[in-house]
Amino acid sequence: MNVTKETAICVSLAAQPGESGRRFHNEGYEALGLNFVYIPLKVTGNLEAMLDVVKDNFKGCSISMPHKRAAFDYLNAHNHHIDRYAVRTESVNTIYNDGTSLMGHNTDTNGAREALKTVELKDDDKVILIGAGGVARAIAYSLKDKADLYIVNRTNETAMNLAKKLKVKWLPYVALQHEEGKLLINATSVGMKDPNECPIPLNSIDKYDVVMDVVISSSPTLLMQEARRLNKKAIPGKVMHVYQAAEQFKIYTGKKLPDNFVWKKLEEARA
Ligand SMILES: NC(=O)c1ccc[n+]([C@@H]2O[C@H](COP(=O)([O-])OP(=O)(O)OC[C@H]3O[C@@H](n4cnc5c(N)ncnc54)[C@H](OP(=O)(O)O)[C@@H]3O)[C@@H](O)[C@H]2O)c1
């Protein structure tokens, strides 16, 4: 592509940048013939200084682990706009720069809702959500009025606090060894560095009908491998990623991606 001074630059800021965002957004710009480029940046230090750079230079910015809460605090402290999903989850994963001010969004909430739209949930269906960090908060908000939601986290206190805030239930981490339910969701980072790590004992996976992972990895995580082996409905992290990235794309460019582009990405994500 030909990068000129007119090219709109979008970046992602993460401690461990992945490849999926770069591929998704750049292929989308190409499909629509947009003069945009998307560049993942590794940020381990001060996010605030980096967001000052974003404000002066870039059209859009995706925020990944572990910076989503700090991005929310930055936008709040500088009186920028923040959408209701970001306010509810106190976490920002998408920033749009209109040239004068920044707008913070959280596309994980709708991404999770879309990824789960093929799962029929009733009020009394038990859902075990493992994790209480940024993405877990987004998922919890999208599920809290749809099912009997339990939050479980390595640090029990964080699970308890989040459950209290959302008025849902929580369970101690050890409960994962004997719990059962309709839907199990891994919303921790376990499996991110090593896809062969699993947040739950393997012999407990059979106790759920549907298993969803948020972790985006080049090869299927052990959780997804095991769920598929047991003939469960398995929803990999890449599926949620496609939905949340499609919403980000629209925020950055003002354009909706063609349905066939998104379907192709979903097919790849489910493979
Ligand atoms: N698919 C998607 O579209 C999508 C979107 C956003 C994020 N993600 C992925 O979701 C994952 C979590 O992101 P996040 O932003 O929520 O991160 P975060 O806010 O840092 O939260 C991390 C969570 O993982 C738990 N955790 C970390 N290491 C653990 C371990 N060894 N054993 C058990 N629990 C552990 C933490 O528990 P403690 O509270 O005990 O530390 C916490 O609940 C990352 O892999 C990220 O890439 C995917």
Ligand as a Chemical Component Dictionary entry (heavy atoms), coordinates in Angstrom:
data_LIG
# 
_chem_comp.id                   LIG 
_chem_comp.type                 NON-POLYMER 
_chem_comp.pdbx_formal_charge   0 
_chem_comp.three_letter_code    LIG 
# 
loop_
_chem_comp_atom.comp_id 
_chem_comp_atom.atom_id 
_chem_comp_atom.alt_atom_id 
_chem_comp_atom.type_symbol 
_chem_comp_atom.charge 
_chem_comp_atom.model_Cartn_x 
_chem_comp_atom.model_Cartn_y 
_chem_comp_atom.model_Cartn_z 
_chem_comp_atom.pdbx_ordinal 
LIG N1  N1  N 0  -11.662 -12.513 21.904 1  
LIG C1  C1  C 0  -11.716 -11.201 22.092 2  
LIG O1  O1  O 0  -12.345 -10.455 21.338 3  
LIG C2  C2  C 0  -11.009 -10.618 23.271 4  
LIG C3  C3  C 0  -11.306 -9.318  23.673 5  
LIG C4  C4  C 0  -10.641 -8.815  24.787 6  
LIG C5  C5  C 0  -9.705  -9.599  25.456 7  
LIG N2  N2  N 1  -9.430  -10.853 25.027 8  
LIG C6  C6  C 0  -8.481  -11.724 25.750 9  
LIG O2  O2  O 0  -9.045  -11.959 27.045 10 
LIG C7  C7  C 0  -7.993  -12.244 27.961 11 
LIG C8  C8  C 0  -8.197  -11.422 29.231 12 
LIG O3  O3  O 0  -8.094  -10.038 28.912 13 
LIG P1  P1  P 0  -8.501  -8.911  29.990 14 
LIG O4  O4  O 0  -8.396  -7.623  29.286 15 
LIG O5  O5  O -1 -9.756  -9.277  30.677 16 
LIG O6  O6  O 0  -7.289  -9.040  31.020 17 
LIG P2  P2  P 0  -7.244  -8.582  32.568 18 
LIG O7  O7  O 0  -8.173  -7.456  32.810 19 
LIG O8  O8  O 0  -5.805  -8.434  32.895 20 
LIG O9  O9  O 0  -7.821  -9.854  33.378 21 
LIG C9  C9  C 0  -7.119  -11.073 33.389 22 
LIG C10 C10 C 0  -7.980  -12.137 34.078 23 
LIG O10 O10 O 0  -7.295  -13.394 33.924 24 
LIG C11 C11 C 0  -7.096  -13.957 35.230 25 
LIG N3  N3  N 0  -5.846  -14.702 35.228 26 
LIG C12 C12 C 0  -4.644  -14.281 34.777 27 
LIG N4  N4  N 0  -3.725  -15.253 34.918 28 
LIG C13 C13 C 0  -4.373  -16.316 35.477 29 
LIG C14 C14 C 0  -3.962  -17.611 35.871 30 
LIG N5  N5  N 0  -2.695  -18.044 35.711 31 
LIG N6  N6  N 0  -4.892  -18.455 36.389 32 
LIG C15 C15 C 0  -6.185  -18.044 36.551 33 
LIG N7  N7  N 0  -6.633  -16.814 36.205 34 
LIG C16 C16 C 0  -5.728  -15.962 35.665 35 
LIG C17 C17 C 0  -7.066  -12.778 36.176 36 
LIG O11 O11 O 0  -7.336  -13.211 37.482 37 
LIG P3  P3  P 0  -6.818  -12.360 38.763 38 
LIG O12 O12 O 0  -7.884  -11.313 39.017 39 
LIG O13 O13 O 0  -6.721  -13.379 39.837 40 
LIG O14 O14 O 0  -5.491  -11.776 38.398 41 
LIG C18 C18 C 0  -8.175  -11.904 35.568 42 
LIG O15 O15 O 0  -9.458  -12.387 35.937 43 
LIG C19 C19 C 0  -6.684  -11.945 27.222 44 
LIG O16 O16 O 0  -6.152  -13.168 26.757 45 
LIG C20 C20 C 0  -7.127  -11.082 26.053 46 
LIG O17 O17 O 0  -6.279  -11.184 24.943 47 
LIG C21 C21 C 0  -10.072 -11.368 23.952 48 
# 
loop_
_chem_comp_bond.comp_id 
_chem_comp_bond.atom_id_1 
_chem_comp_bond.atom_id_2 
_chem_comp_bond.value_order 
_chem_comp_bond.pdbx_ordinal 
LIG N1  C1  SING 1  
LIG C1  O1  DOUB 2  
LIG C1  C2  SING 3  
LIG C2  C3  SING 4  
LIG C2  C21 DOUB 5  
LIG C3  C4  DOUB 6  
LIG C4  C5  SING 7  
LIG C5  N2  DOUB 8  
LIG N2  C6  SING 9  
LIG N2  C21 SING 10 
LIG C6  O2  SING 11 
LIG C6  C20 SING 12 
LIG O2  C7  SING 13 
LIG C7  C8  SING 14 
LIG C7  C19 SING 15 
LIG C8  O3  SING 16 
LIG O3  P1  SING 17 
LIG P1  O4  DOUB 18 
LIG P1  O5  SING 19 
LIG P1  O6  SING 20 
LIG O6  P2  SING 21 
LIG P2  O7  DOUB 22 
LIG P2  O8  SING 23 
LIG P2  O9  SING 24 
LIG O9  C9  SING 25 
LIG C9  C10 SING 26 
LIG C10 O10 SING 27 
LIG C10 C18 SING 28 
LIG O10 C11 SING 29 
LIG C11 N3  SING 30 
LIG C11 C17 SING 31 
LIG N3  C12 SING 32 
LIG N3  C16 SING 33 
LIG C12 N4  DOUB 34 
LIG N4  C13 SING 35 
LIG C13 C14 SING 36 
LIG C13 C16 DOUB 37 
LIG C14 N5  SING 38 
LIG C14 N6  DOUB 39 
LIG N6  C15 SING 40 
LIG C15 N7  DOUB 41 
LIG N7  C16 SING 42 
LIG C17 O11 SING 43 
LIG C17 C18 SING 44 
LIG O11 P3  SING 45 
LIG P3  O12 DOUB 46 
LIG P3  O13 SING 47 
LIG P3  O14 SING 48 
LIG C18 O15 SING 49 
LIG C19 O16 SING 50 
LIG C19 C20 SING 51 
LIG C20 O17 SING 52 
# 
